[in-house]
Amino acid sequence: MEYRQLGASGLQVPVLSFGTATFGGGNDFFKGWGSTQVEEAKNLIDICLNAGVNLFDTADIYSDGLAEEVLGKAISGHNRDKLLLSTKSTFTFGEGPNNQGSSRFHILKQIEGSLKRLGTDYIDIYHMHGFDGNTPVEETLRVLDDLVESGKVRYIAASNFSGWHLMKSLGISEKYGWNKYVAHQVYYSLANREYEWELMPLALDQHVGAIIWSPLAAGRLGGKYGRNKPIPSDGRVAKGSSPVPEMAIKEEVFYNTVDVLHELAEETGKNVAQVALNWLVQRPTVSSIIIGARTEAQLQENLGAVGWNLSIEQVKKLDEASIVPPIYPYWHQWQNKSLNPTPDFYGKG
């Protein structure tokens, strides 16, 4: 397993990490993702560790805390120092006006709950799951700095931020000498490359590592979808629990991309999902890609996405098939390459 530096931090993380949103199945939404219980989770975690995947990602809201509980019980007995745990907070957890957001009140409550459910004394990477526009950024960053200084959190990260959300946060942390976000957990896949427009250049400039969620676009890039192929009834999309809405998928571009994925799968002897994941492995700023699995077979297949690389020509084919016209001001900036150089990875040449 390849390990990469997480942003500007000294932390080394595996290029593939394991997501536990399928653990627990504690409410209707997350049941559509999976309902893995402790014994099954132990098996999946052992497979990950044997493959060198030691970073496990979860969140307080996954199945209303059950995912953290299952993960905590499943890793019990393992050497904690050899594991990396990532969890998140911000979204609604419980009832009442203070049970959401990134306020000092909510963060302190949620970190204690996550530590208890995970059965650990510290979190390696603690994410703000989304940006809270109601709480002063200074309040959020100060309490996160306090958590790092107390030893309850090792590194802090953002998730699903806009460019200005992240840049403002980094600037405030620098102003006061507080710990900075070293990573940004983002949605990025061949089905949606908007991350490249603003967030990737920001990450390159500020040395923020990208941790990728839903790299297969909620299973759409797993080989079961395509032209004239109905949506599988057992998938998250059909069950209405996909984190990636249909409106985000550009249909014709998506079908063109899937056609190329099938072509390259034949050329490489890999499957469609492995090709889609390997494309992501080669993208700038990517520190780790979160893979999920409800079964051992799915996990083993996803682990096969590394240890080899698509050729430059194959990557270019996928770039060209999956690119969509950028929105303003990016199309205007890309017309002025002398002032705003556009690297090859934007699919523009």
CORRAUR-V683145 format. One record per residue. N is the residue number from 1. RES is the residue in one small letter. SS is DSSP state (H for helix, E for strand, L for the rest). PSI is psi in whole degrees, 0 to 359 (* if undefined). NEAR is the number of other ideal C-beta (glycine too) atoms within 10 Angstrom. Layout:
BEGIN
n/res/ss/psi/near
N/RES/SS/PSI/NEAR
N/RES/SS/PSI/NEAR
END
This chain:
BEGIN
n/res/ss/psi/near
1/m/L/132/13
2/e/L/139/13
3/y/E/142/15
4/r/E/152/15
5/q/E/136/14
6/l/L/98/25
7/g/L/222/24
8/a/L/6/13
9/s/L/175/22
10/g/L/5/9
11/l/L/130/19
12/q/E/128/14
13/v/E/150/26
14/p/E/146/21
15/v/L/336/20
16/l/E/134/24
17/s/E/167/23
18/f/E/127/28
19/g/E/140/24
20/t/L/24/28
21/a/L/343/23
22/t/L/356/27
23/f/E/139/31
24/g/L/304/27
25/g/L/44/21
26/g/L/353/17
27/n/L/172/14
28/d/H/320/10
29/f/H/309/17
30/f/H/342/22
31/k/H/330/15
32/g/L/340/19
33/w/L/321/25
34/g/L/170/22
35/s/L/46/17
36/t/E/130/26
37/q/L/182/14
38/v/H/311/16
39/e/H/317/10
40/e/H/319/18
41/a/H/320/23
42/k/H/317/18
43/n/H/315/15
44/l/H/320/24
45/i/H/321/21
46/d/H/319/13
47/i/H/316/16
48/c/H/310/23
49/l/H/322/17
50/n/H/334/9
51/a/L/358/19
52/g/L/6/14
53/v/L/107/25
54/n/L/7/21
55/l/E/123/26
56/f/E/126/26
57/d/E/137/26
58/t/L/191/28
59/a/L/154/25
60/d/L/327/22
61/i/L/349/22
62/y/H/113/28
63/s/H/38/26
64/d/H/41/16
65/g/H/345/21
66/l/H/326/18
67/a/H/317/31
68/e/H/319/28
69/e/H/313/21
70/v/H/315/28
71/l/H/315/28
72/g/H/317/20
73/k/H/325/18
74/a/H/329/24
75/i/H/356/20
76/s/L/131/13
77/g/L/341/8
78/h/L/156/14
79/n/L/110/8
80/r/H/325/16
81/d/H/342/6
82/k/H/358/8
83/l/L/150/16
84/l/E/124/23
85/l/E/132/25
86/s/E/129/26
87/t/E/175/29
88/k/E/159/25
89/s/E/157/25
90/t/L/314/26
91/f/L/168/18
92/t/L/128/11
93/f/L/99/18
94/g/L/188/14
95/e/L/159/8
96/g/L/152/8
97/p/L/339/7
98/n/L/6/11
99/n/L/37/14
100/q/L/164/20
101/g/L/186/21
102/s/L/37/26
103/s/L/163/18
104/r/H/318/14
105/f/H/308/14
106/h/H/318/25
107/i/H/314/24
108/l/H/324/15
109/k/H/315/17
110/q/H/325/26
111/i/H/322/22
112/e/H/321/11
113/g/H/318/17
114/s/H/318/24
115/l/H/318/19
116/k/H/314/13
117/r/H/325/20
118/l/H/346/23
119/g/L/42/15
120/t/L/164/20
121/d/L/346/9
122/y/L/156/17
123/i/E/133/24
124/d/E/315/20
125/i/E/116/27
126/y/E/117/24
127/h/E/144/24
128/m/E/115/26
129/h/L/338/19
130/g/L/170/18
131/f/L/133/20
132/d/L/106/20
133/g/L/356/9
134/n/L/344/8
135/t/L/134/18
136/p/L/135/12
137/v/H/326/17
138/e/H/322/14
139/e/H/315/16
140/t/H/311/23
141/l/H/328/24
142/r/H/317/16
143/v/H/326/18
144/l/H/321/26
145/d/H/319/18
146/d/H/320/16
147/l/H/322/20
148/v/H/315/16
149/e/H/331/11
150/s/H/345/10
151/g/L/358/9
152/k/L/339/18
153/v/E/138/23
154/r/E/315/18
155/y/E/150/25
156/i/E/152/25
157/a/E/161/25
158/a/E/171/24
159/s/E/133/21
160/n/L/31/17
161/f/L/152/22
162/s/L/168/12
163/g/H/316/14
164/w/H/330/11
165/h/H/311/18
166/l/H/316/21
167/m/H/320/16
168/k/H/318/15
169/s/H/316/23
170/l/H/320/19
171/g/H/319/13
172/i/H/319/17
173/s/H/319/20
174/e/H/321/11
175/k/H/318/10
176/y/H/359/11
177/g/L/27/8
178/w/L/164/18
179/n/L/140/18
180/k/L/160/24
181/y/E/123/25
182/v/E/348/23
183/a/E/161/27
184/h/E/114/27
185/q/E/119/24
186/v/E/158/23
187/y/E/128/19
188/y/L/128/24
189/s/E/172/24
190/l/L/342/25
191/a/L/343/24
192/n/E/107/20
193/r/L/21/21
194/e/H/336/16
195/y/H/329/19
196/e/H/340/22
197/w/L/312/17
198/e/L/317/17
199/l/H/324/20
200/m/H/314/25
201/p/H/322/19
202/l/H/316/18
203/a/H/322/23
204/l/H/317/13
205/d/H/321/10
206/q/H/2/18
207/h/L/53/15
208/v/L/122/28
209/g/E/141/25
210/a/E/129/25
211/i/E/120/26
212/i/E/127/25
213/w/E/151/22
214/s/L/56/24
215/p/L/344/27
216/l/L/20/24
217/a/L/52/24
218/a/L/38/25
219/g/L/353/22
220/r/L/335/27
221/l/L/21/26
222/g/L/359/21
223/g/L/349/20
224/k/L/344/16
225/y/L/154/22
226/g/E/190/15
227/r/L/131/11
228/n/L/20/5
229/k/E/119/11
230/p/L/154/8
231/i/L/126/16
232/p/L/134/14
233/s/L/342/8
234/d/L/7/11
235/g/L/168/17
236/r/L/326/23
237/v/L/312/20
238/a/L/328/14
239/k/L/359/16
240/g/L/21/9
241/s/L/26/18
242/s/L/135/21
243/p/L/350/14
244/v/L/109/20
245/p/L/153/9
246/e/H/327/11
247/m/H/341/6
248/a/H/347/14
249/i/L/122/18
250/k/L/105/15
251/e/H/305/9
252/e/H/320/9
253/v/H/319/18
254/f/H/313/22
255/y/H/320/16
256/n/H/319/16
257/t/H/315/28
258/v/H/322/24
259/d/H/315/13
260/v/H/322/19
261/l/H/315/27
262/h/H/320/15
263/e/H/314/16
264/l/H/331/23
265/a/H/320/17
266/e/H/319/11
267/e/H/320/14
268/t/H/344/16
269/g/L/15/8
270/k/L/173/20
271/n/L/172/18
272/v/H/316/22
273/a/H/319/23
274/q/H/322/24
275/v/H/316/25
276/a/H/320/28
277/l/H/321/28
278/n/H/326/23
279/w/H/316/25
280/l/H/322/19
281/v/H/329/20
282/q/L/3/13
283/r/L/148/17
284/p/L/149/12
285/t/L/346/23
286/v/E/118/21
287/s/E/318/26
288/s/E/146/28
289/i/E/123/27
290/i/E/118/20
291/i/E/147/23
292/g/L/161/24
293/a/L/138/20
294/r/L/343/17
295/t/L/161/14
296/e/H/320/13
297/a/H/317/9
298/q/H/318/18
299/l/H/314/21
300/q/H/321/12
301/e/H/315/19
302/n/H/325/24
303/l/H/337/22
304/g/L/6/16
305/a/L/349/24
306/v/L/169/20
307/g/L/5/10
308/w/L/169/12
309/n/L/141/13
310/l/L/149/20
311/s/L/166/11
312/i/H/320/9
313/e/H/320/9
314/q/H/319/18
315/v/H/318/18
316/k/H/321/14
317/k/H/317/18
318/l/H/322/22
319/d/H/312/20
320/e/H/325/14
321/a/H/330/19
322/s/H/354/24
323/i/L/142/16
324/v/L/155/13
325/p/L/131/8
326/p/L/155/20
327/i/L/167/9
328/y/L/141/7
329/p/L/10/11
330/y/H/321/18
331/w/H/326/11
332/h/H/319/10
333/q/H/322/16
334/w/H/340/15
335/q/L/344/10
336/n/L/68/10
337/k/L/332/10
338/s/L/330/5
339/l/L/329/7
340/n/L/80/13
341/p/L/136/10
342/t/L/104/18
343/p/L/164/13
344/d/H/329/11
345/f/H/356/15
346/y/H/358/18
347/g/L/15/18
348/k/L/348/14
349/g/L/*/9
END
